[in-house]
């Protein structure tokens, strides 16, 4: 019982039990940190990370109004409604929104 190859991995590390919500939040947070700190973004990034924002925002302690405001701001930044490219204003809005979400996740 105490020997064998698998005992190497089980004897040194305690077992932890995480809820599926905790694991999902952690993985979405890691993805969001990568997006928030990226040097440049393409519109295709919006497709897979925008769906994780509601879970991330609703796991923070922000009031509901600010959660919805941040979601709307991200959507407005990705869809500048002026042609097909982003503007300096939409990039600034997206950067500020990402900083606010990162701060809300941290605190």
Biotite code that builds the C-alpha atoms (Angstrom):
import biotite.structure as struc

atoms = struc.array([
    struc.Atom([0.000, 0.000, 0.000], chain_id="A", res_id=1, res_name="UNK", atom_name="CA", element="C"),
    struc.Atom([2.799, 2.482, 0.726], chain_id="A", res_id=2, res_name="UNK", atom_name="CA", element="C"),
    struc.Atom([4.918, 1.553, -2.286], chain_id="A", res_id=3, res_name="UNK", atom_name="CA", element="C"),
    struc.Atom([4.608, 1.680, -6.011], chain_id="A", res_id=4, res_name="UNK", atom_name="CA", element="C"),
    struc.Atom([5.070, 4.278, -8.681], chain_id="A", res_id=5, res_name="UNK", atom_name="CA", element="C"),
    struc.Atom([1.840, 6.179, -8.026], chain_id="A", res_id=6, res_name="UNK", atom_name="CA", element="C"),
    struc.Atom([2.688, 6.670, -4.350], chain_id="A", res_id=7, res_name="UNK", atom_name="CA", element="C"),
    struc.Atom([5.366, 9.136, -5.465], chain_id="A", res_id=8, res_name="UNK", atom_name="CA", element="C"),
    struc.Atom([2.669, 11.513, -6.637], chain_id="A", res_id=9, res_name="UNK", atom_name="CA", element="C"),
    struc.Atom([0.135, 10.958, -3.885], chain_id="A", res_id=10, res_name="UNK", atom_name="CA", element="C"),
    struc.Atom([2.366, 10.975, -0.825], chain_id="A", res_id=11, res_name="UNK", atom_name="CA", element="C"),
    struc.Atom([3.866, 14.448, -1.256], chain_id="A", res_id=12, res_name="UNK", atom_name="CA", element="C"),
    struc.Atom([0.857, 16.448, -2.326], chain_id="A", res_id=13, res_name="UNK", atom_name="CA", element="C"),
    struc.Atom([-2.311, 16.830, -0.323], chain_id="A", res_id=14, res_name="UNK", atom_name="CA", element="C"),
    struc.Atom([-5.549, 16.422, -2.215], chain_id="A", res_id=15, res_name="UNK", atom_name="CA", element="C"),
    struc.Atom([-7.705, 19.469, -2.693], chain_id="A", res_id=16, res_name="UNK", atom_name="CA", element="C"),
    struc.Atom([-11.306, 19.556, -3.674], chain_id="A", res_id=17, res_name="UNK", atom_name="CA", element="C"),
    struc.Atom([-12.373, 22.539, -5.746], chain_id="A", res_id=18, res_name="UNK", atom_name="CA", element="C"),
    struc.Atom([-15.884, 23.242, -6.907], chain_id="A", res_id=19, res_name="UNK", atom_name="CA", element="C"),
    struc.Atom([-16.556, 23.415, -10.648], chain_id="A", res_id=20, res_name="UNK", atom_name="CA", element="C"),
    struc.Atom([-17.389, 27.114, -10.237], chain_id="A", res_id=21, res_name="UNK", atom_name="CA", element="C"),
    struc.Atom([-14.005, 27.786, -8.600], chain_id="A", res_id=22, res_name="UNK", atom_name="CA", element="C"),
    struc.Atom([-12.136, 25.955, -11.355], chain_id="A", res_id=23, res_name="UNK", atom_name="CA", element="C"),
    struc.Atom([-14.099, 27.731, -14.085], chain_id="A", res_id=24, res_name="UNK", atom_name="CA", element="C"),
    struc.Atom([-13.541, 31.124, -12.487], chain_id="A", res_id=25, res_name="UNK", atom_name="CA", element="C"),
    struc.Atom([-9.828, 30.448, -12.161], chain_id="A", res_id=26, res_name="UNK", atom_name="CA", element="C"),
    struc.Atom([-9.475, 29.380, -15.802], chain_id="A", res_id=27, res_name="UNK", atom_name="CA", element="C"),
    struc.Atom([-11.559, 32.310, -17.070], chain_id="A", res_id=28, res_name="UNK", atom_name="CA", element="C"),
    struc.Atom([-9.474, 34.671, -14.927], chain_id="A", res_id=29, res_name="UNK", atom_name="CA", element="C"),
    struc.Atom([-6.251, 33.346, -16.432], chain_id="A", res_id=30, res_name="UNK", atom_name="CA", element="C"),
    struc.Atom([-7.646, 33.816, -19.940], chain_id="A", res_id=31, res_name="UNK", atom_name="CA", element="C"),
    struc.Atom([-8.818, 37.311, -19.090], chain_id="A", res_id=32, res_name="UNK", atom_name="CA", element="C"),
    struc.Atom([-5.422, 38.300, -17.687], chain_id="A", res_id=33, res_name="UNK", atom_name="CA", element="C"),
    struc.Atom([-3.864, 37.180, -20.973], chain_id="A", res_id=34, res_name="UNK", atom_name="CA", element="C"),
    struc.Atom([-6.335, 39.292, -22.954], chain_id="A", res_id=35, res_name="UNK", atom_name="CA", element="C"),
    struc.Atom([-5.998, 42.331, -20.690], chain_id="A", res_id=36, res_name="UNK", atom_name="CA", element="C"),
    struc.Atom([-2.194, 42.310, -20.910], chain_id="A", res_id=37, res_name="UNK", atom_name="CA", element="C"),
    struc.Atom([-1.930, 41.524, -24.616], chain_id="A", res_id=38, res_name="UNK", atom_name="CA", element="C"),
    struc.Atom([-0.101, 44.060, -26.757], chain_id="A", res_id=39, res_name="UNK", atom_name="CA", element="C"),
    struc.Atom([-2.623, 43.878, -29.559], chain_id="A", res_id=40, res_name="UNK", atom_name="CA", element="C"),
    struc.Atom([-6.057, 42.343, -29.946], chain_id="A", res_id=41, res_name="UNK", atom_name="CA", element="C"),
    struc.Atom([-8.015, 41.133, -32.929], chain_id="A", res_id=42, res_name="UNK", atom_name="CA", element="C"),
    struc.Atom([-11.783, 41.042, -33.239], chain_id="A", res_id=43, res_name="UNK", atom_name="CA", element="C"),
    struc.Atom([-11.693, 37.233, -33.147], chain_id="A", res_id=44, res_name="UNK", atom_name="CA", element="C"),
    struc.Atom([-10.566, 37.375, -29.497], chain_id="A", res_id=45, res_name="UNK", atom_name="CA", element="C"),
    struc.Atom([-13.906, 38.896, -28.618], chain_id="A", res_id=46, res_name="UNK", atom_name="CA", element="C"),
    struc.Atom([-15.699, 35.705, -29.674], chain_id="A", res_id=47, res_name="UNK", atom_name="CA", element="C"),
    struc.Atom([-14.214, 33.469, -26.998], chain_id="A", res_id=48, res_name="UNK", atom_name="CA", element="C"),
    struc.Atom([-13.490, 35.826, -24.141], chain_id="A", res_id=49, res_name="UNK", atom_name="CA", element="C"),
    struc.Atom([-16.658, 37.922, -24.162], chain_id="A", res_id=50, res_name="UNK", atom_name="CA", element="C"),
    struc.Atom([-18.657, 34.881, -23.029], chain_id="A", res_id=51, res_name="UNK", atom_name="CA", element="C"),
    struc.Atom([-16.571, 34.545, -19.872], chain_id="A", res_id=52, res_name="UNK", atom_name="CA", element="C"),
    struc.Atom([-17.069, 38.151, -18.750], chain_id="A", res_id=53, res_name="UNK", atom_name="CA", element="C"),
    struc.Atom([-20.530, 37.689, -17.161], chain_id="A", res_id=54, res_name="UNK", atom_name="CA", element="C"),
    struc.Atom([-19.224, 34.923, -14.885], chain_id="A", res_id=55, res_name="UNK", atom_name="CA", element="C"),
    struc.Atom([-16.114, 36.913, -14.011], chain_id="A", res_id=56, res_name="UNK", atom_name="CA", element="C"),
    struc.Atom([-18.017, 40.116, -13.298], chain_id="A", res_id=57, res_name="UNK", atom_name="CA", element="C"),
    struc.Atom([-20.734, 38.413, -11.274], chain_id="A", res_id=58, res_name="UNK", atom_name="CA", element="C"),
    struc.Atom([-18.063, 36.747, -9.123], chain_id="A", res_id=59, res_name="UNK", atom_name="CA", element="C"),
    struc.Atom([-16.874, 40.208, -7.991], chain_id="A", res_id=60, res_name="UNK", atom_name="CA", element="C"),
    struc.Atom([-18.337, 42.390, -5.259], chain_id="A", res_id=61, res_name="UNK", atom_name="CA", element="C"),
    struc.Atom([-19.238, 45.232, -7.602], chain_id="A", res_id=62, res_name="UNK", atom_name="CA", element="C"),
    struc.Atom([-22.808, 46.540, -7.536], chain_id="A", res_id=63, res_name="UNK", atom_name="CA", element="C"),
    struc.Atom([-25.049, 45.210, -10.299], chain_id="A", res_id=64, res_name="UNK", atom_name="CA", element="C"),
    struc.Atom([-25.119, 48.575, -12.076], chain_id="A", res_id=65, res_name="UNK", atom_name="CA", element="C"),
    struc.Atom([-21.314, 48.631, -12.453], chain_id="A", res_id=66, res_name="UNK", atom_name="CA", element="C"),
    struc.Atom([-21.206, 45.008, -13.601], chain_id="A", res_id=67, res_name="UNK", atom_name="CA", element="C"),
    struc.Atom([-23.682, 45.765, -16.367], chain_id="A", res_id=68, res_name="UNK", atom_name="CA", element="C"),
    struc.Atom([-21.912, 49.026, -17.182], chain_id="A", res_id=69, res_name="UNK", atom_name="CA", element="C"),
    struc.Atom([-18.575, 47.228, -17.614], chain_id="A", res_id=70, res_name="UNK", atom_name="CA", element="C"),
    struc.Atom([-20.197, 44.601, -19.844], chain_id="A", res_id=71, res_name="UNK", atom_name="CA", element="C"),
    struc.Atom([-21.735, 47.344, -21.981], chain_id="A", res_id=72, res_name="UNK", atom_name="CA", element="C"),
    struc.Atom([-18.412, 49.220, -22.119], chain_id="A", res_id=73, res_name="UNK", atom_name="CA", element="C"),
    struc.Atom([-16.553, 46.142, -23.370], chain_id="A", res_id=74, res_name="UNK", atom_name="CA", element="C"),
    struc.Atom([-19.217, 45.593, -26.016], chain_id="A", res_id=75, res_name="UNK", atom_name="CA", element="C"),
    struc.Atom([-19.089, 49.249, -27.044], chain_id="A", res_id=76, res_name="UNK", atom_name="CA", element="C"),
    struc.Atom([-15.295, 49.155, -27.270], chain_id="A", res_id=77, res_name="UNK", atom_name="CA", element="C"),
    struc.Atom([-15.286, 46.085, -29.520], chain_id="A", res_id=78, res_name="UNK", atom_name="CA", element="C"),
    struc.Atom([-18.013, 47.548, -31.769], chain_id="A", res_id=79, res_name="UNK", atom_name="CA", element="C"),
    struc.Atom([-17.012, 51.178, -32.374], chain_id="A", res_id=80, res_name="UNK", atom_name="CA", element="C"),
    struc.Atom([-19.804, 51.684, -34.991], chain_id="A", res_id=81, res_name="UNK", atom_name="CA", element="C"),
    struc.Atom([-17.413, 53.719, -37.142], chain_id="A", res_id=82, res_name="UNK", atom_name="CA", element="C"),
    struc.Atom([-16.280, 51.492, -39.934], chain_id="A", res_id=83, res_name="UNK", atom_name="CA", element="C"),
    struc.Atom([-14.634, 48.174, -39.383], chain_id="A", res_id=84, res_name="UNK", atom_name="CA", element="C"),
    struc.Atom([-11.578, 49.179, -37.393], chain_id="A", res_id=85, res_name="UNK", atom_name="CA", element="C"),
    struc.Atom([-11.035, 50.324, -33.874], chain_id="A", res_id=86, res_name="UNK", atom_name="CA", element="C"),
    struc.Atom([-10.390, 53.916, -32.945], chain_id="A", res_id=87, res_name="UNK", atom_name="CA", element="C"),
    struc.Atom([-8.139, 55.466, -30.337], chain_id="A", res_id=88, res_name="UNK", atom_name="CA", element="C"),
    struc.Atom([-11.205, 56.146, -28.189], chain_id="A", res_id=89, res_name="UNK", atom_name="CA", element="C"),
    struc.Atom([-12.442, 52.543, -28.387], chain_id="A", res_id=90, res_name="UNK", atom_name="CA", element="C"),
    struc.Atom([-8.964, 51.236, -27.545], chain_id="A", res_id=91, res_name="UNK", atom_name="CA", element="C"),
    struc.Atom([-8.768, 53.551, -24.537], chain_id="A", res_id=92, res_name="UNK", atom_name="CA", element="C"),
    struc.Atom([-12.240, 52.474, -23.416], chain_id="A", res_id=93, res_name="UNK", atom_name="CA", element="C"),
    struc.Atom([-11.315, 48.797, -23.699], chain_id="A", res_id=94, res_name="UNK", atom_name="CA", element="C"),
    struc.Atom([-8.054, 49.304, -21.798], chain_id="A", res_id=95, res_name="UNK", atom_name="CA", element="C"),
    struc.Atom([-9.764, 51.207, -18.977], chain_id="A", res_id=96, res_name="UNK", atom_name="CA", element="C"),
    struc.Atom([-12.525, 48.610, -18.791], chain_id="A", res_id=97, res_name="UNK", atom_name="CA", element="C"),
    struc.Atom([-9.999, 45.778, -18.615], chain_id="A", res_id=98, res_name="UNK", atom_name="CA", element="C"),
    struc.Atom([-8.118, 47.553, -15.822], chain_id="A", res_id=99, res_name="UNK", atom_name="CA", element="C"),
    struc.Atom([-11.363, 48.035, -13.890], chain_id="A", res_id=100, res_name="UNK", atom_name="CA", element="C"),
    struc.Atom([-12.317, 44.364, -14.284], chain_id="A", res_id=101, res_name="UNK", atom_name="CA", element="C"),
    struc.Atom([-8.834, 43.230, -13.224], chain_id="A", res_id=102, res_name="UNK", atom_name="CA", element="C"),
    struc.Atom([-9.047, 45.441, -10.142], chain_id="A", res_id=103, res_name="UNK", atom_name="CA", element="C"),
    struc.Atom([-12.505, 44.115, -9.308], chain_id="A", res_id=104, res_name="UNK", atom_name="CA", element="C"),
    struc.Atom([-11.278, 40.530, -9.631], chain_id="A", res_id=105, res_name="UNK", atom_name="CA", element="C"),
    struc.Atom([-8.251, 41.217, -7.454], chain_id="A", res_id=106, res_name="UNK", atom_name="CA", element="C"),
    struc.Atom([-10.028, 43.096, -4.691], chain_id="A", res_id=107, res_name="UNK", atom_name="CA", element="C"),
])
